[in-house]
Amino acid sequence: MTDDQGGGSAIRSRTGASRRARLASGNPAAGVLTAMLDGIEDAAVALDGNGLVLVANASAVRLLRAKAGAPLAVPGALGVALAGPEPAFELDHGDRRLQGRRIVADGHVVWYVRDITEQVVRTDALLAERWRSAFLAEAGRRLGGSLNVARTARTTALLAVPVLADSALVILPGTRTHLDWFRVDDAPDAELGAGTLHRGDLAADSPIGQALDGLTVPDDPRLAETLGGLLADGFGEIGSAMVVPLPGYAAAAGALVLARRAGRADFEPAEVHLAQQFAARAGTALAAAALYADQAYTADVLQRSLEVPELPAIPGAVLGGTYRPAREQLRIGGDFFDVFPDPDGGWMFLLGDVCGKGIEAAAQTGRTRQTVHALRLLEPRPLRLLELLNAASLNADRSDLVTLVVGSLRRIDGGLHVTLATGGHPAPLLVRAGGGTEPVAVRGMAVGMVPEAQFGETDVVLAPGDMLVAYTDGVTEARGGAGGREFFGERLLAEVDAYRGAPAQVMAERIAQRASEWARDGLQDDVAVLVVQAAA
């Protein structure tokens, strides 16, 4: 070494020592710099070209264990990142999430390291909440798309797997002796399962029974035994399971069983809360579907009781009838006909039209038919029957206005003897097999209008092949034609003449069909046609 070289080294040593001495002696600039750095939340540390710490703020001392004049000694991935070539990083260090960026100036390296743990936690919580909201919104949309109980139960189980569990069972109250269940598993080749569970097989304090009573049962060890026969073959060991009630209107609509295999994390409180929110939506959907099913069954039973009955076989007569409601989806309305035996061994028929349409008219139809069936046991004569019906209608809590044709049939040599009485109804058409069609000359007032109503009665003899065509005003008042306002009206006579000699049922169907075709925009009123034909 030369003297010059040795002198230069000594000078640099003295200069560095002098700088550290000035900092140590309380240089004002150094104090300000230290205060500025300590005011930064990020950990800030400056390193020289040899990796030794030149300056470090309080956060760097606390987080990175930085010490002036010493190299950084940070363990793990953080130490690798600080010593590596990458200008930025984001990684986990212990239970913290750190983000760093590097600045290089004049051969010195400055690292700014920020603790973003709280920010990540808030972001994750926001994303999780958004995901939960999206899941619940999608569940509500899909569950609200059906009013079929079984389909809604399967949709509930499908939505729960694998989001909430590896296997989901929806258990419904079923009957007094059995519970119905529907199962979905996360296996790719798993089929939708369904079956019944005998109530007697459940213990008195069964978690499923508790859920059906409205209680949530989280991670109950008894569930493994209860679910053993309900889970799919090969499901494996149950790691955790819970049962959540499916809230209904007055009682639980069912129970949701969620099972996870061993190895999957247990249910966390947030997941239990999510399962309860999901179950609330599923329970509402199931309760709505069950209520709809009950109402539909009740409506169907009532509707069948109000439908036009099948026509009986009568010796010496051929009957034909058809009915078309203005509201086809109801299958019932205010027009009706019926044929029944009378106490004297003959037969009676009636065709009527109550005021109104739809459900209200159908209910009035039911009352009228029931009243006629009761009165005909006491009075089989058509005229007198109308008088009794009029009195009964006016004396009821509500008066039912109705027009009627009532007839009695007696078989005679060479045909049928018909006694007709009408109350405010269009006169039936008498169609002779040999030619000629005319309305029967009989008139009367509507039933249920005034106490002293006047009704008409007449007798008609039908020779073999002759027919009597009774119809409601929905036929003649069907509007259509070029302007859509013309009544079908007298076109009825042309249709009857065109089908003279046809069987009674063909005649009835043809009249109703032609009236429907005429009313291109749909029937404005119910249509009923009853044809009585003397057997050839």
C-alpha positions in Angstrom: 0.0 0.0 0.0 1.3 3.5 -0.9 1.2 6.4 1.5 -1.3 8.1 -0.8 -3.6 5.1 -0.7 -3.3 4.8 3.0 -3.9 8.4 3.5 -7.1 8.2 1.3 -8.4 5.4 3.4 -7.8 7.2 6.6 -9.5 10.3 5.2 -12.7 8.3 4.2 -12.7 6.7 7.7 -12.4 10.0 9.4 -15.2 11.4 7.1 -17.6 8.6 8.0 -16.8 8.9 11.7 -17.3 12.6 11.5 -20.7 12.2 9.8 -21.9 9.7 12.5 -20.5 12.0 15.2 -22.5 14.9 13.8 -25.7 12.8 13.7 -25.0 11.6 17.2 -24.3 15.1 18.5 -27.8 16.2 17.6 -27.5 17.8 14.2 -30.7 19.8 13.7 -31.1 18.5 10.1 -30.8 14.9 11.3 -33.4 15.5 14.0 -35.8 16.9 11.5 -35.2 14.0 9.1 -35.7 11.5 12.0 -39.0 13.1 13.0 -40.2 13.1 9.4 -39.4 9.5 8.9 -41.0 8.5 12.2 -44.2 10.3 11.1 -44.6 7.9 8.2 -46.8 4.9 8.9 -44.8 2.8 6.3 -41.7 1.2 7.5 -38.9 3.2 5.7 -35.3 2.0 5.7 -32.3 3.1 3.6 -29.5 0.7 2.8 -26.0 1.5 1.4 -24.4 -0.4 -1.4 -23.2 -3.1 1.0 -26.8 -3.7 2.4 -26.1 -1.9 5.7 -28.8 0.2 7.3 -28.1 3.9 6.9 -31.4 5.3 8.2 -34.5 3.6 9.6 -37.7 5.1 11.0 -39.5 3.8 14.1 -41.9 1.6 12.0 -38.9 -0.1 10.3 -37.2 -0.7 13.7 -40.4 -2.3 15.0 -41.4 -4.2 11.9 -38.1 -5.1 10.2 -35.8 -5.0 13.3 -33.6 -2.5 11.4 -30.5 -1.2 13.2 -28.2 1.5 11.9 -24.9 0.2 10.6 -26.1 -3.4 10.5 -27.6 -5.5 7.7 -31.2 -6.3 7.7 -31.8 -9.7 9.3 -35.4 -10.4 8.4 -36.4 -14.1 8.3 -38.6 -15.9 5.8 -40.1 -14.7 2.6 -39.9 -11.0 3.7 -36.1 -11.2 4.0 -35.8 -12.8 0.6 -38.0 -10.1 -1.0 -36.0 -7.3 0.6 -32.7 -8.8 -0.7 -34.1 -9.7 -4.1 -34.1 -7.9 -7.4 -37.9 -7.3 -7.6 -38.9 -3.6 -7.1 -42.2 -4.5 -5.3 -43.8 -7.3 -3.4 -46.9 -8.3 -1.4 -46.7 -11.2 0.9 -47.7 -12.7 4.3 -45.3 -12.3 7.2 -46.6 -14.0 10.3 -50.2 -13.0 10.7 -49.7 -9.7 8.8 -50.0 -8.8 5.1 -47.2 -6.6 3.9 -46.7 -4.6 0.7 -43.3 -3.2 -0.2 -41.8 -0.9 -2.9 -38.1 -0.1 -3.6 -36.4 3.1 -4.7 -32.8 3.1 -5.9 -30.8 6.4 -5.9 -27.1 7.1 -6.0 -26.3 3.5 -5.3 -28.5 3.5 -2.2 -31.7 1.4 -1.8 -34.7 2.7 0.1 -37.5 0.3 1.0 -41.0 1.4 2.0 -43.0 -1.5 3.6 -46.6 -1.0 4.4 -48.8 -3.2 6.7 -52.0 -3.7 4.7 -53.5 -6.3 7.0 -56.5 -4.3 8.1 -57.1 -3.1 4.5 -57.0 -6.7 3.2 -59.3 -7.8 6.0 -61.8 -5.1 5.2 -61.6 -5.8 1.5 -62.1 -9.5 2.1 -65.0 -8.9 4.3 -66.6 -6.6 1.7 -66.0 -9.2 -1.0 -67.4 -11.9 1.2 -70.5 -9.8 2.0 -71.0 -9.1 -1.7 -70.6 -12.8 -2.5 -73.1 -13.7 0.3 -75.6 -11.1 -1.0 -75.2 -12.4 -4.6 -75.7 -15.9 -3.4 -78.8 -15.0 -1.4 -80.2 -13.0 -4.3 -79.6 -15.8 -6.8 -81.2 -18.2 -4.3 -84.2 -16.0 -3.9 -84.6 -15.7 -7.7 -84.4 -19.5 -8.3 -86.5 -20.4 -5.3 -89.2 -18.0 -6.3 -89.5 -19.5 -9.8 -91.6 -22.5 -8.8 -94.7 -23.3 -6.9 -94.1 -27.0 -6.9 -93.1 -28.3 -3.4 -90.8 -31.1 -4.6 -89.1 -28.9 -7.2 -88.5 -26.2 -4.6 -87.1 -28.7 -2.2 -84.6 -30.0 -4.8 -83.6 -26.5 -5.8 -82.9 -25.7 -2.1 -80.6 -28.7 -1.8 -78.9 -27.9 -5.1 -78.2 -24.3 -4.1 -76.6 -25.5 -0.8 -74.1 -27.8 -2.4 -71.1 -27.2 -2.4 -71.4 -23.6 -1.2 -72.5 -24.6 2.3 -71.9 -28.3 2.5 -70.8 -31.5 0.7 -74.3 -33.0 1.1 -77.6 -31.3 1.7 -81.0 -32.8 2.7 -84.3 -31.0 2.7 -86.7 -32.7 5.0 -90.4 -31.8 4.7 -93.2 -32.5 7.2 -95.0 -35.0 4.8 -97.7 -36.9 6.7 -98.4 -37.7 10.3 -96.3 -40.9 10.0 -93.6 -40.0 7.5 -91.2 -37.3 6.6 -90.3 -36.6 2.9 -86.6 -35.9 2.1 -84.6 -34.8 -0.9 -80.8 -35.0 -1.1 -78.1 -33.5 -3.2 -74.4 -34.5 -3.0 -71.3 -32.9 -4.5 -70.0 -36.0 -6.2 -70.0 -35.5 -10.0 -71.9 -38.7 -10.7 -74.2 -38.4 -7.7 -77.9 -38.6 -8.5 -80.6 -36.6 -6.8 -81.9 -38.7 -3.9 -85.4 -38.7 -2.5 -87.3 -40.9 0.0 -89.3 -41.0 3.2 -88.3 -41.2 6.8 -90.6 -42.8 9.4 -91.3 -40.4 12.2 -91.1 -43.3 14.7 -87.5 -43.8 13.8 -86.5 -40.4 15.2 -85.6 -40.1 18.9 -87.7 -37.8 21.0 -84.9 -35.2 21.1 -83.7 -35.8 17.5 -81.9 -32.8 16.0 -84.2 -33.1 13.0 -87.3 -33.0 15.2 -85.9 -30.0 17.0 -85.3 -28.2 13.6 -88.9 -29.0 12.6 -89.9 -27.3 15.8 -87.9 -24.2 14.7 -84.5 -24.7 16.4 -81.1 -24.5 14.8 -78.9 -27.4 15.8 -75.2 -26.7 15.0 -72.6 -29.5 14.9 -74.6 -32.0 17.0 -72.7 -35.3 17.3 -76.0 -37.2 17.2 -76.5 -36.1 13.6 -73.9 -38.6 12.4 -76.1 -41.5 13.6 -79.3 -39.9 12.3 -77.9 -39.2 8.9 -76.2 -42.5 8.4 -79.0 -44.0 6.3 -79.8 -40.7 4.5 -76.5 -39.8 3.0 -75.3 -41.3 -0.3 -73.3 -44.5 -0.3 -69.6 -43.7 -0.2 -70.0 -40.2 1.3 -67.4 -41.1 3.9 -66.9 -39.9 7.4 -68.9 -36.9 8.5 -66.7 -34.1 9.7 -69.4 -31.6 10.8 -73.1 -31.3 10.3 -75.9 -28.9 11.3 -79.6 -28.7 10.9 -81.4 -25.4 10.2 -85.2 -24.9 10.3 -86.9 -23.7 7.1 -89.3 -21.1 8.5 -92.8 -21.2 7.2 -95.9 -19.1 7.9 -97.3 -20.6 11.1 -94.8 -23.5 11.6 -91.5 -24.7 10.1 -91.9 -25.6 6.4 -89.2 -28.2 6.8 -85.5 -28.6 7.9 -82.3 -28.2 6.0 -79.5 -30.7 6.9 -76.0 -29.7 5.9 -73.1 -32.2 6.2 -69.4 -31.8 5.5 -66.9 -34.6 5.1 -64.0 -35.0 7.5 -61.2 -32.7 6.4 -63.3 -29.8 5.5 -63.4 -26.9 8.0 -66.2 -26.8 10.6 -69.0 -24.4 10.2 -67.9 -20.9 11.2 -70.3 -18.4 12.8 -70.6 -16.4 9.6 -71.5 -19.6 7.7 -74.1 -20.5 10.3 -75.6 -17.1 9.8 -75.5 -17.4 6.0 -77.2 -20.9 6.3 -79.9 -19.4 8.4 -80.5 -16.5 6.0 -80.6 -19.0 3.1 -83.0 -21.2 5.0 -85.3 -18.3 5.6 -85.7 -17.7 1.9 -86.0 -21.4 1.2 -88.6 -21.8 3.9 -90.7 -18.9 2.5 -90.6 -20.5 -0.9 -91.5 -23.9 0.4 -94.4 -22.5 2.5 -95.7 -20.6 -0.6 -95.5 -23.7 -2.7 -97.2 -25.8 0.0 -100.0 -23.2 0.3 -100.4 -23.1 -3.4 -100.6 -26.9 -3.6 -103.3 -26.9 -0.9 -105.3 -24.1 -2.6 -104.9 -25.8 -6.0 -106.1 -29.1 -4.5 -109.1 -27.4 -2.8 -109.9 -25.5 -6.0 -109.7 -28.6 -8.1 -112.0 -30.6 -5.7 -114.5 -27.7 -5.7 -114.2 -27.3 -9.5 -114.8 -31.0 -10.1 -117.9 -30.7 -8.0 -119.2 -27.8 -10.1 -118.3 -29.2 -13.5 -121.0 -30.4 -15.9 -121.7 -34.1 -15.1 -121.6 -36.9 -17.6 -124.8 -37.6 -19.3 -126.6 -40.9 -18.3 -128.0 -43.5 -20.7 -131.8 -43.2 -20.9 -133.9 -45.9 -22.6 -135.6 -44.5 -25.7 -133.5 -41.3 -25.8 -130.1 -40.2 -27.0 -128.5 -37.3 -25.2 -125.7 -34.9 -26.2 -124.2 -32.0 -24.3 -121.2 -29.7 -24.3 -120.0 -26.7 -22.2 -117.4 -24.1 -22.9 -116.6 -21.4 -20.3 -115.7 -17.9 -21.4 -112.6 -18.3 -19.1 -111.3 -21.6 -20.4 -108.7 -22.0 -17.6 -111.4 -22.3 -15.0 -113.4 -25.1 -16.7 -116.5 -23.8 -14.8 -118.8 -20.8 -15.0 -122.4 -19.7 -15.0 -123.9 -22.0 -17.6 -124.9 -25.5 -16.7 -127.0 -28.5 -17.5 -128.0 -31.7 -15.7 -130.0 -34.9 -16.3 -131.4 -37.0 -13.4 -134.2 -39.5 -12.6 -137.4 -38.3 -11.0 -139.3 -40.1 -8.3 -142.0 -41.3 -10.7 -139.6 -43.4 -12.8 -139.1 -40.9 -15.5 -136.2 -38.5 -16.2 -135.7 -34.8 -15.8 -133.3 -32.4 -17.5 -132.4 -28.8 -17.0 -130.2 -26.2 -18.6 -129.6 -22.8 -17.0 -127.7 -19.6 -17.0 -126.9 -17.7 -13.9 -126.1 -14.0 -13.8 -122.3 -13.4 -14.1 -119.2 -15.3 -15.1 -116.2 -17.1 -13.5 -115.9 -18.3 -9.9 -118.8 -16.3 -8.6 -121.2 -17.6 -11.3 -119.9 -21.1 -10.7 -120.7 -20.9 -7.0 -124.2 -19.6 -7.8 -124.6 -22.5 -10.3 -123.7 -25.0 -7.6 -126.3 -23.5 -5.2 -129.0 -23.6 -8.0 -128.2 -27.2 -8.9 -128.3 -28.4 -5.3 -131.6 -26.6 -4.7 -133.1 -28.2 -7.8 -131.9 -31.7 -6.8 -133.5 -31.2 -3.4 -136.8 -29.8 -4.7 -137.3 -32.4 -7.5 -137.6 -35.1 -4.8 -140.8 -33.3 -3.7 -142.1 -31.9 -7.0 -141.2 -33.5 -10.4 -143.5 -31.3 -12.4 -141.4 -28.8 -14.3 -143.7 -25.7 -13.9 -144.2 -26.3 -10.2 -140.5 -27.0 -9.7 -139.7 -23.6 -11.1 -142.2 -21.9 -8.8 -140.6 -23.6 -5.8 -137.1 -22.7 -6.9 -138.2 -19.1 -7.3 -139.6 -19.0 -3.8 -136.5 -20.7 -2.3 -134.2 -18.2 -4.2 -136.1 -15.1 -2.9 -136.2 -16.4 0.7 -132.4 -17.2 0.8 -129.8 -14.8 2.3 -128.9 -13.8 -1.2 -131.1 -13.9 -4.3 -129.7 -15.8 -7.3 -131.0 -14.6 -10.6 -131.1 -17.4 -13.1 -132.8 -18.4 -16.3 -133.8 -22.1 -16.7 -135.3 -24.6 -19.0 -136.7 -27.6 -17.1 -138.1 -30.7 -18.8 -139.4 -34.1 -17.9 -139.1 -37.1 -20.3 -141.5 -40.0 -20.6 -141.0 -42.8 -23.1 -144.1 -43.5 -25.2 -144.9 -45.6 -28.1 -143.2 -44.1 -31.1 -141.0 -41.6 -29.3 -140.7 -39.4 -26.3 -143.1 -37.2 -24.4 -141.5 -34.0 -23.2 -143.0 -31.5 -20.8 -141.1 -28.2 -20.9 -141.2 -25.2 -18.5 -139.0 -22.1 -18.9 -138.0 -19.2 -16.7 -136.6 -16.3 -18.7 -134.6 -18.6 -21.0 -134.3 -18.8 -24.8 -136.9 -21.3 -26.1 -135.3 -24.6 -27.2 -135.3 -25.5 -30.9 -137.6 -28.4 -32.1 -135.8 -30.1 -34.9 -137.8 -32.6 -36.9 -136.0 -35.5 -38.5 -138.1 -35.1 -41.6 -137.5 -31.4 -42.0 -138.5 -28.2 -40.2 -136.9 -26.3 -37.3 -138.7 -24.0 -35.0 -138.5 -22.6 -31.4 -140.8 -24.2 -28.9 -143.7 -21.9 -28.1 -143.0 -21.4 -24.4 -142.0 -18.3 -22.4 -141.5 -17.3 -18.8 -139.8 -14.9 -16.3 -136.4 -15.3 -14.8 -136.1 -17.2 -11.5 -135.3 -15.1 -8.5 -136.6 -11.8 -9.9 -140.0 -11.3 -8.3 -142.2 -13.3 -5.9 -145.1 -13.8 -8.3 -143.1 -14.7 -11.3 -144.9 -16.2 -14.3 -143.5 -19.3 -16.0 -144.5 -21.0 -19.2 -145.1 -24.7 -19.8 -145.9 -26.8 -22.8 -145.8 -30.4 -24.1 -143.8 -31.7 -27.0 -143.7 -35.2 -28.6 -140.5 -36.3 -30.3 -140.8 -38.9 -33.0 -137.8 -41.1 -33.6 -134.9 -38.9 -34.9 -136.5 -35.7 -33.7 -134.5 -33.6 -31.3 -134.9 -30.8 -28.9 -131.9 -28.4 -28.8 -131.6 -26.3 -25.6 -128.8 -23.7 -25.4 -127.7 -20.6 -23.5 -127.5 -17.1 -24.8 -123.7 -17.4 -25.0 -124.4 -19.1 -28.4 -126.7 -16.5 -30.0 -124.8 -13.5 -28.4 -121.4 -14.6 -29.5 -119.9 -11.6 -31.3 -117.8 -11.8 -34.4 -118.0 -11.3 -38.1 -116.2 -8.6 -40.2 -116.4 -5.9 -37.6 -116.3 -8.2 -34.6 -119.7 -6.9 -33.4 -122.2 -9.1 -35.2 -124.2 -11.6 -33.1 -124.2 -15.3 -34.1 -128.0 -15.0 -33.7 -130.0 -16.7 -36.4 -127.0 -18.4 -37.8 -127.8 -21.0 -35.2 -130.8 -22.1 -37.3 -128.6 -22.7 -40.4 -126.2 -24.8 -38.4 -129.0 -26.9 -36.9 -130.5 -27.4 -40.4 -127.0 -28.4 -41.8 -126.6 -31.1 -39.2 -130.1 -32.4 -39.1 -130.1 -36.1 -38.6 -126.6 -36.1 -36.9 -126.3 -37.8 -33.5 -127.2 -35.7 -30.5 -123.6 -35.2 -29.3 -122.4 -34.2 -32.8 -125.1 -31.6 -33.0 -124.2 -30.2 -29.5 -120.5 -30.0 -30.3 -121.1 -28.5 -33.7 -123.2 -25.6 -32.3 -120.6 -24.8 -29.6 -117.8 -25.0 -32.1 -119.4 -22.7 -34.6 -120.2 -20.1 -31.9 -116.6 -20.3 -30.7 -115.2 -19.9 -34.2 -117.6 -16.9 -34.8 -116.2 -15.2 -31.7 -112.7 -14.8 -33.1 -111.5 -12.8 -30.1 -112.9 -15.4 -27.6 -116.2 -16.1 -26.2 -117.7 -13.2 -24.2 -120.0 -15.5 -22.3 -120.2 -19.2 -21.3 -121.8 -21.6 -23.8 -123.9 -24.6 -22.9 -125.8 -26.9 -25.3 -128.0 -29.8 -24.4 -129.7 -32.0 -27.1 -132.4 -34.5 -26.4 -133.1 -36.9 -29.3 -135.7 -39.6 -29.6 -134.0 -42.9 -30.4 -134.6 -44.2 -33.9 
